[in-house]
Amino acid sequence: MVEENREYLEPVFIRARNLPEAWYLLLKKLFEIDAYTYFPEWGGGADEQGRCDNSRREFDFITCQITHPWERPLCDILPPGLGIPAPPTTMDKIEEYFATYILNPYKGESESYTYGERICQQVEDLIRFYRTYGFDHVKGCIEVASPSDLARGKSLPCLRLIDTKIRLDRKAGVYRMHFYVYFRAWDLWGGFPVNMGGLQLFKEWLIEQIGPHPRTGIPLEDGEMIVMSKSLNVRGHMEPFARARVGL
């Protein structure tokens, strides 16, 4: 059967060396392609009647590989003269985000969930598993999503999972911990820099807690990050700043 003309999704892959480069390349790519732009009918700034006056420009699906995510600085240093009033994040904000949100098991009375609450429920078991059974397995997945999330309606975590893999780097003679991270929706301008910086600090903390291989003593060192999202986006009111950052 001959299929009628249709528009297909266009997955995009980006490889970057470090976090600032990843952010820059993703911004640039989003404005180079014929990206989907829409006004959300619900959530993401929409009111009770489903109206929203703030558009989103988003990737259909994005995969970004960062090969050296530990390189400092963890966030972009904005060049002067771009007309951007403030950077999306700073190193101080990243460190605060890691300490008070990602690695904080408590949530406020008005919060239905936090990433840290769900991460901290699993992190001790993750560390104990690697310390006990070694590194040559693929069981170390932290699930931030919950089956009850959809029933909540408006309150759905954007971060869904942090999957880990420890693989032997045969050239360097060490093990490396890699992160695979999935966000269902993700604010590229304001969310990505602080989220990625915080997750990198979390990875560094995990590596320190796990330590070397429990039987061979081979060191565990830092590795790559591969992040994915079906809706990595820039909001309309931030688009002029995003374009200015990449010279478009």
PyRosetta script that sets phi, psi and omega in degrees:
from pyrosetta import init, pose_from_sequence

init()
pose = pose_from_sequence("MVEENREYLEPVFIRARNLPEAWYLLLKKLFEIDAYTYFPEWGGGADEQGRCDNSRREFDFITCQITHPWERPLCDILPPGLGIPAPPTTMDKIEEYFATYILNPYKGESESYTYGERICQQVEDLIRFYRTYGFDHVKGCIEVASPSDLARGKSLPCLRLIDTKIRLDRKAGVYRMHFYVYFRAWDLWGGFPVNMGGLQLFKEWLIEQIGPHPRTGIPLEDGEMIVMSKSLNVRGHMEPFARARVGL")
pose.set_psi(1, 134.5)
pose.set_omega(1, 178.7)
pose.set_phi(2, -80.7)
pose.set_psi(2, 125.7)
pose.set_omega(2, -178.0)
pose.set_phi(3, -81.6)
pose.set_psi(3, 140.2)
pose.set_omega(3, 176.7)
pose.set_phi(4, -66.7)
pose.set_psi(4, 159.5)
pose.set_omega(4, 176.3)
pose.set_phi(5, -57.1)
pose.set_psi(5, 136.5)
pose.set_omega(5, 179.6)
pose.set_phi(6, -151.5)
pose.set_psi(6, 163.3)
pose.set_omega(6, 177.7)
pose.set_phi(7, -100.2)
pose.set_psi(7, 126.6)
pose.set_omega(7, -178.4)
pose.set_phi(8, -98.0)
pose.set_psi(8, 153.2)
pose.set_omega(8, 171.2)
pose.set_phi(9, -66.0)
pose.set_psi(9, 149.8)
pose.set_omega(9, -178.3)
pose.set_phi(10, -125.4)
pose.set_psi(10, 89.5)
pose.set_omega(10, 175.0)
pose.set_phi(11, -62.8)
pose.set_psi(11, 145.9)
pose.set_omega(11, -177.8)
pose.set_phi(12, -125.6)
pose.set_psi(12, 141.4)
pose.set_omega(12, 175.7)
pose.set_phi(13, -121.5)
pose.set_psi(13, 131.7)
pose.set_omega(13, 177.8)
pose.set_phi(14, -125.8)
pose.set_psi(14, 134.9)
pose.set_omega(14, 172.0)
pose.set_phi(15, -115.2)
pose.set_psi(15, 129.6)
pose.set_omega(15, -179.5)
pose.set_phi(16, -132.9)
pose.set_psi(16, 160.3)
pose.set_omega(16, 179.4)
pose.set_phi(17, -82.0)
pose.set_psi(17, -47.6)
pose.set_omega(17, -175.2)
pose.set_phi(18, -136.2)
pose.set_psi(18, 179.2)
pose.set_omega(18, -173.9)
pose.set_phi(19, -66.3)
pose.set_psi(19, -45.2)
pose.set_omega(19, 177.8)
pose.set_phi(20, -60.2)
pose.set_psi(20, -40.1)
pose.set_omega(20, 179.3)
pose.set_phi(21, -66.3)
pose.set_psi(21, -38.9)
pose.set_omega(21, 178.6)
pose.set_phi(22, -60.2)
pose.set_psi(22, -46.4)
pose.set_omega(22, -179.7)
pose.set_phi(23, -61.0)
pose.set_psi(23, -45.2)
pose.set_omega(23, -179.3)
pose.set_phi(24, -63.6)
pose.set_psi(24, -47.3)
pose.set_omega(24, -177.9)
pose.set_phi(25, -65.3)
pose.set_psi(25, -36.1)
pose.set_omega(25, 178.3)
pose.set_phi(26, -67.3)
pose.set_psi(26, -44.0)
pose.set_omega(26, 176.4)
pose.set_phi(27, -59.0)
pose.set_psi(27, -47.2)
pose.set_omega(27, -178.0)
pose.set_phi(28, -62.1)
pose.set_psi(28, -44.9)
pose.set_omega(28, -178.5)
pose.set_phi(29, -64.8)
pose.set_psi(29, -37.7)
pose.set_omega(29, -178.1)
pose.set_phi(30, -61.5)
pose.set_psi(30, -32.1)
pose.set_omega(30, -179.5)
pose.set_phi(31, -94.5)
pose.set_psi(31, -6.9)
pose.set_omega(31, 176.3)
pose.set_phi(32, -88.5)
pose.set_psi(32, -28.9)
pose.set_omega(32, -177.4)
pose.set_phi(33, -93.2)
pose.set_psi(33, 168.0)
pose.set_omega(33, 176.2)
pose.set_phi(34, -83.2)
pose.set_psi(34, 71.2)
pose.set_omega(34, -173.8)
pose.set_phi(35, -73.8)
pose.set_psi(35, 153.2)
pose.set_omega(35, 179.1)
pose.set_phi(36, -74.1)
pose.set_psi(36, 129.6)
pose.set_omega(36, 177.3)
pose.set_phi(37, -123.7)
pose.set_psi(37, 133.1)
pose.set_omega(37, -176.2)
pose.set_phi(38, -154.1)
pose.set_psi(38, 169.3)
pose.set_omega(38, 174.1)
pose.set_phi(39, -110.0)
pose.set_psi(39, 115.4)
pose.set_omega(39, -177.1)
pose.set_phi(40, -56.8)
pose.set_psi(40, 135.8)
pose.set_omega(40, 178.5)
pose.set_phi(41, -83.5)
pose.set_psi(41, -19.1)
pose.set_omega(41, -178.8)
pose.set_phi(42, -158.4)
pose.set_psi(42, 139.4)
pose.set_omega(42, -178.2)
pose.set_phi(43, 73.5)
pose.set_psi(43, 176.9)
pose.set_omega(43, 175.9)
pose.set_phi(44, 58.2)
pose.set_psi(44, 32.7)
pose.set_omega(44, 178.3)
pose.set_phi(45, 107.4)
pose.set_psi(45, -5.8)
pose.set_omega(45, 179.2)
pose.set_phi(46, -74.5)
pose.set_psi(46, 149.7)
pose.set_omega(46, 178.9)
pose.set_phi(47, -86.4)
pose.set_psi(47, -174.5)
pose.set_omega(47, -175.8)
pose.set_phi(48, -64.0)
pose.set_psi(48, -25.0)
pose.set_omega(48, 178.5)
pose.set_phi(49, -89.4)
pose.set_psi(49, 5.5)
pose.set_omega(49, 178.2)
pose.set_phi(50, 82.7)
pose.set_psi(50, 13.6)
pose.set_omega(50, -179.7)
pose.set_phi(51, -93.4)
pose.set_psi(51, 142.8)
pose.set_omega(51, 178.5)
pose.set_phi(52, -144.8)
pose.set_psi(52, 130.3)
pose.set_omega(52, -179.4)
pose.set_phi(53, -103.4)
pose.set_psi(53, 14.4)
pose.set_omega(53, -178.3)
pose.set_phi(54, -123.5)
pose.set_psi(54, 113.1)
pose.set_omega(54, -176.6)
pose.set_phi(55, -75.7)
pose.set_psi(55, 166.1)
pose.set_omega(55, 172.5)
pose.set_phi(56, -129.3)
pose.set_psi(56, 134.0)
pose.set_omega(56, 171.1)
pose.set_phi(57, -109.5)
pose.set_psi(57, 121.1)
pose.set_omega(57, -169.9)
pose.set_phi(58, -138.3)
pose.set_psi(58, 156.3)
pose.set_omega(58, 169.2)
pose.set_phi(59, -74.8)
pose.set_psi(59, 145.5)
pose.set_omega(59, 172.0)
pose.set_phi(60, -65.0)
pose.set_psi(60, -43.4)
pose.set_omega(60, 172.8)
pose.set_phi(61, -162.2)
pose.set_psi(61, 135.4)
pose.set_omega(61, -176.9)
pose.set_phi(62, -128.3)
pose.set_psi(62, 137.4)
pose.set_omega(62, 169.5)
pose.set_phi(63, -124.0)
pose.set_psi(63, 127.4)
pose.set_omega(63, -179.4)
pose.set_phi(64, -126.8)
pose.set_psi(64, 124.2)
pose.set_omega(64, 177.1)
pose.set_phi(65, -102.8)
pose.set_psi(65, 124.6)
pose.set_omega(65, 176.9)
pose.set_phi(66, -113.4)
pose.set_psi(66, 116.2)
pose.set_omega(66, -171.1)
pose.set_phi(67, -83.9)
pose.set_psi(67, -27.4)
pose.set_omega(67, -179.6)
pose.set_phi(68, -131.9)
pose.set_psi(68, 62.5)
pose.set_omega(68, -173.1)
pose.set_phi(69, -68.9)
pose.set_psi(69, -12.5)
pose.set_omega(69, -179.5)
pose.set_phi(70, -80.9)
pose.set_psi(70, -11.5)
pose.set_omega(70, -177.5)
pose.set_phi(71, -63.1)
pose.set_psi(71, 135.0)
pose.set_omega(71, 176.5)
pose.set_phi(72, -92.7)
pose.set_psi(72, 148.8)
pose.set_omega(72, -1.0)
pose.set_phi(73, -74.2)
pose.set_psi(73, 156.7)
pose.set_omega(73, 179.2)
pose.set_phi(74, -80.7)
pose.set_psi(74, -11.5)
pose.set_omega(74, 180.0)
pose.set_phi(75, -130.3)
pose.set_psi(75, 160.5)
pose.set_omega(75, -177.6)
pose.set_phi(76, -68.2)
pose.set_psi(76, 141.3)
pose.set_omega(76, 172.1)
pose.set_phi(77, -101.7)
pose.set_psi(77, 110.2)
pose.set_omega(77, -174.4)
pose.set_phi(78, -68.0)
pose.set_psi(78, 131.0)
pose.set_omega(78, 173.9)
pose.set_phi(79, -66.1)
pose.set_psi(79, 150.5)
pose.set_omega(79, 178.8)
pose.set_phi(80, -71.3)
pose.set_psi(80, 159.3)
pose.set_omega(80, 173.2)
pose.set_phi(81, 83.8)
pose.set_psi(81, 12.8)
pose.set_omega(81, -179.1)
pose.set_phi(82, -90.8)
pose.set_psi(82, -10.9)
pose.set_omega(82, -177.6)
pose.set_phi(83, 76.7)
pose.set_psi(83, 17.5)
pose.set_omega(83, 177.6)
pose.set_phi(84, -93.3)
pose.set_psi(84, 119.9)
pose.set_omega(84, -171.5)
pose.set_phi(85, -64.2)
pose.set_psi(85, -33.6)
pose.set_omega(85, -177.9)
pose.set_phi(86, -155.3)
pose.set_psi(86, 147.7)
pose.set_omega(86, 177.2)
pose.set_phi(87, -68.5)
pose.set_psi(87, 151.5)
pose.set_omega(87, 178.6)
pose.set_phi(88, -58.9)
pose.set_psi(88, -33.4)
pose.set_omega(88, 176.5)
pose.set_phi(89, -156.3)
pose.set_psi(89, 172.8)
pose.set_omega(89, 176.4)
pose.set_phi(90, -135.6)
pose.set_psi(90, 169.4)
pose.set_omega(90, 178.4)
pose.set_phi(91, -63.5)
pose.set_psi(91, -36.7)
pose.set_omega(91, 177.7)
pose.set_phi(92, -61.9)
pose.set_psi(92, -42.1)
pose.set_omega(92, 179.4)
pose.set_phi(93, -67.1)
pose.set_psi(93, -37.6)
pose.set_omega(93, 178.0)
pose.set_phi(94, -63.4)
pose.set_psi(94, -45.3)
pose.set_omega(94, 179.9)
pose.set_phi(95, -64.2)
pose.set_psi(95, -38.6)
pose.set_omega(95, 177.2)
pose.set_phi(96, -66.3)
pose.set_psi(96, -41.7)
pose.set_omega(96, 179.4)
pose.set_phi(97, -61.1)
pose.set_psi(97, -43.1)
pose.set_omega(97, 178.8)
pose.set_phi(98, -63.6)
pose.set_psi(98, -47.5)
pose.set_omega(98, -172.7)
pose.set_phi(99, -74.5)
pose.set_psi(99, -36.5)
pose.set_omega(99, -172.4)
pose.set_phi(100, -102.9)
pose.set_psi(100, -9.5)
pose.set_omega(100, -178.5)
pose.set_phi(101, -124.9)
pose.set_psi(101, -56.3)
pose.set_omega(101, -177.1)
pose.set_phi(102, -68.0)
pose.set_psi(102, -42.4)
pose.set_omega(102, -176.3)
pose.set_phi(103, -106.7)
pose.set_psi(103, 31.8)
pose.set_omega(103, 178.3)
pose.set_phi(104, -117.9)
pose.set_psi(104, 116.1)
pose.set_omega(104, -175.1)
pose.set_phi(105, -79.4)
pose.set_psi(105, -2.5)
pose.set_omega(105, -173.1)
pose.set_phi(106, -102.6)
pose.set_psi(106, 152.5)
pose.set_omega(106, 175.0)
pose.set_phi(107, -127.8)
pose.set_psi(107, 152.8)
pose.set_omega(107, 179.6)
pose.set_phi(108, -75.4)
pose.set_psi(108, 166.4)
pose.set_omega(108, -178.6)
pose.set_phi(109, -62.0)
pose.set_psi(109, -30.2)
pose.set_omega(109, -178.6)
pose.set_phi(110, -89.2)
pose.set_psi(110, -2.7)
pose.set_omega(110, -176.7)
pose.set_phi(111, -98.2)
pose.set_psi(111, 131.2)
pose.set_omega(111, 176.5)
pose.set_phi(112, -82.8)
pose.set_psi(112, -21.2)
pose.set_omega(112, 176.5)
pose.set_phi(113, -163.4)
pose.set_psi(113, 162.9)
pose.set_omega(113, 163.4)
pose.set_phi(114, -138.1)
pose.set_psi(114, 156.5)
pose.set_omega(114, 175.0)
pose.set_phi(115, -58.8)
pose.set_psi(115, -44.7)
pose.set_omega(115, -176.1)
pose.set_phi(116, -61.7)
pose.set_psi(116, -39.7)
pose.set_omega(116, 178.9)
pose.set_phi(117, -56.6)
pose.set_psi(117, -42.9)
pose.set_omega(117, -176.8)
pose.set_phi(118, -80.6)
pose.set_psi(118, -37.1)
pose.set_omega(118, 178.0)
pose.set_phi(119, -64.0)
pose.set_psi(119, -45.3)
pose.set_omega(119, -174.8)
pose.set_phi(120, -69.1)
pose.set_psi(120, -20.1)
pose.set_omega(120, 175.3)
pose.set_phi(121, -68.4)
pose.set_psi(121, -21.3)
pose.set_omega(121, -173.0)
pose.set_phi(122, -115.3)
pose.set_psi(122, -17.2)
pose.set_omega(122, -166.9)
pose.set_phi(123, -68.9)
pose.set_psi(123, -34.6)
pose.set_omega(123, 178.9)
pose.set_phi(124, -65.7)
pose.set_psi(124, -39.1)
pose.set_omega(124, 177.5)
pose.set_phi(125, -66.4)
pose.set_psi(125, -37.6)
pose.set_omega(125, 177.9)
pose.set_phi(126, -61.7)
pose.set_psi(126, -47.9)
pose.set_omega(126, 179.8)
pose.set_phi(127, -62.2)
pose.set_psi(127, -45.9)
pose.set_omega(127, -179.1)
pose.set_phi(128, -62.9)
pose.set_psi(128, -37.4)
pose.set_omega(128, -179.3)
pose.set_phi(129, -63.5)
pose.set_psi(129, -47.2)
pose.set_omega(129, 179.4)
pose.set_phi(130, -65.7)
pose.set_psi(130, -39.6)
pose.set_omega(130, 179.9)
pose.set_phi(131, -66.0)
pose.set_psi(131, -31.3)
pose.set_omega(131, -175.6)
pose.set_phi(132, -87.5)
pose.set_psi(132, -46.3)
pose.set_omega(132, -169.9)
pose.set_phi(133, -105.9)
pose.set_psi(133, 0.9)
pose.set_omega(133, 178.8)
pose.set_phi(134, 84.3)
pose.set_psi(134, -164.8)
pose.set_omega(134, -167.0)
pose.set_phi(135, -111.7)
pose.set_psi(135, -14.4)
pose.set_omega(135, -173.0)
pose.set_phi(136, -87.5)
pose.set_psi(136, 65.1)
pose.set_omega(136, 174.1)
pose.set_phi(137, -156.5)
pose.set_psi(137, 172.0)
pose.set_omega(137, -178.2)
pose.set_phi(138, -128.5)
pose.set_psi(138, 47.0)
pose.set_omega(138, -176.7)
pose.set_phi(139, -100.7)
pose.set_psi(139, -3.1)
pose.set_omega(139, -169.8)
pose.set_phi(140, -87.6)
pose.set_psi(140, 69.6)
pose.set_omega(140, -178.4)
pose.set_phi(141, -112.0)
pose.set_psi(141, 124.7)
pose.set_omega(141, 175.0)
pose.set_phi(142, -96.9)
pose.set_psi(142, 118.5)
pose.set_omega(142, -178.0)
pose.set_phi(143, -98.0)
pose.set_psi(143, 114.6)
pose.set_omega(143, 177.3)
pose.set_phi(144, -86.6)
pose.set_psi(144, -29.1)
pose.set_omega(144, 178.1)
pose.set_phi(145, -70.9)
pose.set_psi(145, 155.5)
pose.set_omega(145, 177.5)
pose.set_phi(146, -136.1)
pose.set_psi(146, 144.8)
pose.set_omega(146, 178.0)
pose.set_phi(147, -57.6)
pose.set_psi(147, -23.4)
pose.set_omega(147, -177.9)
pose.set_phi(148, -83.4)
pose.set_psi(148, -6.7)
pose.set_omega(148, -174.8)
pose.set_phi(149, -60.8)
pose.set_psi(149, -43.4)
pose.set_omega(149, -175.3)
pose.set_phi(150, -63.8)
pose.set_psi(150, -33.5)
pose.set_omega(150, 179.8)
pose.set_phi(151, -69.1)
pose.set_psi(151, -19.8)
pose.set_omega(151, 179.8)
pose.set_phi(152, -70.4)
pose.set_psi(152, -21.8)
pose.set_omega(152, -179.6)
pose.set_phi(153, 83.4)
pose.set_psi(153, -98.5)
pose.set_omega(153, -171.4)
pose.set_phi(154, -77.5)
pose.set_psi(154, -24.1)
pose.set_omega(154, -171.7)
pose.set_phi(155, -101.1)
pose.set_psi(155, 89.4)
pose.set_omega(155, 177.6)
pose.set_phi(156, -122.2)
pose.set_psi(156, 124.9)
pose.set_omega(156, 178.8)
pose.set_phi(157, -60.3)
pose.set_psi(157, 137.6)
pose.set_omega(157, 174.5)
pose.set_phi(158, -74.7)
pose.set_psi(158, -42.4)
pose.set_omega(158, 175.3)
pose.set_phi(159, -76.2)
pose.set_psi(159, 123.5)
pose.set_omega(159, -175.2)
pose.set_phi(160, -105.7)
pose.set_psi(160, -37.6)
pose.set_omega(160, 178.8)
pose.set_phi(161, -156.6)
pose.set_psi(161, 154.0)
pose.set_omega(161, 171.4)
pose.set_phi(162, -124.6)
pose.set_psi(162, 103.7)
pose.set_omega(162, -178.3)
pose.set_phi(163, -98.8)
pose.set_psi(163, 141.4)
pose.set_omega(163, -177.1)
pose.set_phi(164, -119.5)
pose.set_psi(164, 147.9)
pose.set_omega(164, 172.5)
pose.set_phi(165, -140.8)
pose.set_psi(165, 132.4)
pose.set_omega(165, 173.2)
pose.set_phi(166, -110.6)
pose.set_psi(166, 120.6)
pose.set_omega(166, -176.7)
pose.set_phi(167, -128.8)
pose.set_psi(167, 143.9)
pose.set_omega(167, 178.3)
pose.set_phi(168, -72.3)
pose.set_psi(168, 123.9)
pose.set_omega(168, 172.0)
pose.set_phi(169, -87.0)
pose.set_psi(169, 99.6)
pose.set_omega(169, -171.9)
pose.set_phi(170, -68.0)
pose.set_psi(170, -29.0)
pose.set_omega(170, 179.0)
pose.set_phi(171, -71.3)
pose.set_psi(171, -42.6)
pose.set_omega(171, -177.1)
pose.set_phi(172, -87.3)
pose.set_psi(172, -17.1)
pose.set_omega(172, -179.8)
pose.set_phi(173, 74.0)
pose.set_psi(173, 27.5)
pose.set_omega(173, 178.1)
pose.set_phi(174, -135.1)
pose.set_psi(174, 161.4)
pose.set_omega(174, 169.7)
pose.set_phi(175, -86.1)
pose.set_psi(175, 150.6)
pose.set_omega(175, 176.8)
pose.set_phi(176, -130.2)
pose.set_psi(176, 137.6)
pose.set_omega(176, 174.6)
pose.set_phi(177, -93.4)
pose.set_psi(177, 126.5)
pose.set_omega(177, 178.5)
pose.set_phi(178, -113.7)
pose.set_psi(178, 146.3)
pose.set_omega(178, 176.9)
pose.set_phi(179, -109.5)
pose.set_psi(179, 137.2)
pose.set_omega(179, 169.1)
pose.set_phi(180, -119.2)
pose.set_psi(180, 118.2)
pose.set_omega(180, -170.5)
pose.set_phi(181, -124.3)
pose.set_psi(181, 136.3)
pose.set_omega(181, 177.9)
pose.set_phi(182, -124.5)
pose.set_psi(182, 125.8)
pose.set_omega(182, 171.5)
pose.set_phi(183, -111.9)
pose.set_psi(183, 131.9)
pose.set_omega(183, 176.8)
pose.set_phi(184, -71.3)
pose.set_psi(184, -43.5)
pose.set_omega(184, 175.4)
pose.set_phi(185, -135.0)
pose.set_psi(185, 148.1)
pose.set_omega(185, -170.1)
pose.set_phi(186, -156.5)
pose.set_psi(186, 125.3)
pose.set_omega(186, 176.4)
pose.set_phi(187, -80.5)
pose.set_psi(187, 108.7)
pose.set_omega(187, -175.7)
pose.set_phi(188, -67.7)
pose.set_psi(188, -39.2)
pose.set_omega(188, -176.6)
pose.set_phi(189, -71.6)
pose.set_psi(189, -55.1)
pose.set_omega(189, -172.6)
pose.set_phi(190, -100.1)
pose.set_psi(190, -26.2)
pose.set_omega(190, -175.8)
pose.set_phi(191, -90.7)
pose.set_psi(191, -46.2)
pose.set_omega(191, -175.1)
pose.set_phi(192, -52.9)
pose.set_psi(192, -48.8)
pose.set_omega(192, -175.8)
pose.set_phi(193, -61.5)
pose.set_psi(193, -44.6)
pose.set_omega(193, -178.0)
pose.set_phi(194, -76.4)
pose.set_psi(194, -37.3)
pose.set_omega(194, 177.4)
pose.set_phi(195, -60.8)
pose.set_psi(195, -48.2)
pose.set_omega(195, -177.1)
pose.set_phi(196, -67.9)
pose.set_psi(196, -39.9)
pose.set_omega(196, 176.5)
pose.set_phi(197, -61.9)
pose.set_psi(197, -43.7)
pose.set_omega(197, 178.8)
pose.set_phi(198, -65.3)
pose.set_psi(198, -40.2)
pose.set_omega(198, 178.6)
pose.set_phi(199, -67.3)
pose.set_psi(199, -34.9)
pose.set_omega(199, 176.2)
pose.set_phi(200, -65.3)
pose.set_psi(200, -41.6)
pose.set_omega(200, 175.7)
pose.set_phi(201, -63.8)
pose.set_psi(201, -36.6)
pose.set_omega(201, 176.3)
pose.set_phi(202, -63.0)
pose.set_psi(202, -42.3)
pose.set_omega(202, 178.7)
pose.set_phi(203, -63.1)
pose.set_psi(203, -43.2)
pose.set_omega(203, 179.4)
pose.set_phi(204, -62.6)
pose.set_psi(204, -39.9)
pose.set_omega(204, 178.2)
pose.set_phi(205, -64.9)
pose.set_psi(205, -42.8)
pose.set_omega(205, 178.9)
pose.set_phi(206, -60.2)
pose.set_psi(206, -44.3)
pose.set_omega(206, -179.4)
pose.set_phi(207, -59.5)
pose.set_psi(207, -41.9)
pose.set_omega(207, 179.1)
pose.set_phi(208, -65.0)
pose.set_psi(208, -39.9)
pose.set_omega(208, -178.9)
pose.set_phi(209, -70.3)
pose.set_psi(209, -37.3)
pose.set_omega(209, -176.9)
pose.set_phi(210, -75.1)
pose.set_psi(210, -46.3)
pose.set_omega(210, 179.2)
pose.set_phi(211, 78.0)
pose.set_psi(211, -168.7)
pose.set_omega(211, -176.0)
pose.set_phi(212, -68.9)
pose.set_psi(212, 168.8)
pose.set_omega(212, 178.5)
pose.set_phi(213, -55.8)
pose.set_psi(213, 133.2)
pose.set_omega(213, -172.0)
pose.set_phi(214, -66.4)
pose.set_psi(214, -20.0)
pose.set_omega(214, -178.5)
pose.set_phi(215, -109.4)
pose.set_psi(215, -40.3)
pose.set_omega(215, -175.1)
pose.set_phi(216, -93.1)
pose.set_psi(216, -20.9)
pose.set_omega(216, -177.1)
pose.set_phi(217, 76.6)
pose.set_psi(217, 6.1)
pose.set_omega(217, 178.3)
pose.set_phi(218, -66.0)
pose.set_psi(218, 131.4)
pose.set_omega(218, -175.1)
pose.set_phi(219, -62.8)
pose.set_psi(219, 151.9)
pose.set_omega(219, 172.6)
pose.set_phi(220, -106.3)
pose.set_psi(220, 123.8)
pose.set_omega(220, -178.4)
pose.set_phi(221, -125.9)
pose.set_psi(221, 177.3)
pose.set_omega(221, -173.8)
pose.set_phi(222, -73.6)
pose.set_psi(222, 150.7)
pose.set_omega(222, -178.8)
pose.set_phi(223, -133.4)
pose.set_psi(223, -158.3)
pose.set_omega(223, -172.8)
pose.set_phi(224, -85.7)
pose.set_psi(224, 170.3)
pose.set_omega(224, 170.3)
pose.set_phi(225, -129.1)
pose.set_psi(225, 133.2)
pose.set_omega(225, 172.4)
pose.set_phi(226, -121.3)
pose.set_psi(226, 118.7)
pose.set_omega(226, -174.8)
pose.set_phi(227, -119.5)
pose.set_psi(227, 147.2)
pose.set_omega(227, -174.9)
pose.set_phi(228, -138.2)
pose.set_psi(228, 151.7)
pose.set_omega(228, 175.3)
pose.set_phi(229, -160.5)
pose.set_psi(229, 145.2)
pose.set_omega(229, 174.0)
pose.set_phi(230, -90.9)
pose.set_psi(230, -5.2)
pose.set_omega(230, -179.1)
pose.set_phi(231, -151.7)
pose.set_psi(231, 60.1)
pose.set_omega(231, 171.0)
pose.set_phi(232, -80.1)
pose.set_psi(232, 119.9)
pose.set_omega(232, -165.8)
pose.set_phi(233, -141.7)
pose.set_psi(233, 162.4)
pose.set_omega(233, 170.3)
pose.set_phi(234, -119.0)
pose.set_psi(234, 127.9)
pose.set_omega(234, 179.4)
pose.set_phi(235, -74.0)
pose.set_psi(235, 152.8)
pose.set_omega(235, -175.4)
pose.set_phi(236, -57.5)
pose.set_psi(236, -40.0)
pose.set_omega(236, -176.6)
pose.set_phi(237, -73.5)
pose.set_psi(237, -14.6)
pose.set_omega(237, 176.8)
pose.set_phi(238, -98.6)
pose.set_psi(238, -8.0)
pose.set_omega(238, -174.7)
pose.set_phi(239, -60.0)
pose.set_psi(239, -41.2)
pose.set_omega(239, 178.4)
pose.set_phi(240, -59.4)
pose.set_psi(240, -38.4)
pose.set_omega(240, 178.8)
pose.set_phi(241, -68.9)
pose.set_psi(241, -41.2)
pose.set_omega(241, -179.8)
pose.set_phi(242, -63.6)
pose.set_psi(242, -42.3)
pose.set_omega(242, 178.0)
pose.set_phi(243, -65.4)
pose.set_psi(243, -38.9)
pose.set_omega(243, 179.8)
pose.set_phi(244, -64.1)
pose.set_psi(244, -37.4)
pose.set_omega(244, -177.8)
pose.set_phi(245, -63.3)
pose.set_psi(245, -34.6)
pose.set_omega(245, -176.8)
pose.set_phi(246, -104.1)
pose.set_psi(246, 10.0)
pose.set_omega(246, 173.9)
pose.set_phi(247, 71.9)
pose.set_psi(247, 34.5)
pose.set_omega(247, -179.7)
pose.set_phi(248, -116.5)
pose.dump_pdb("model.pdb")
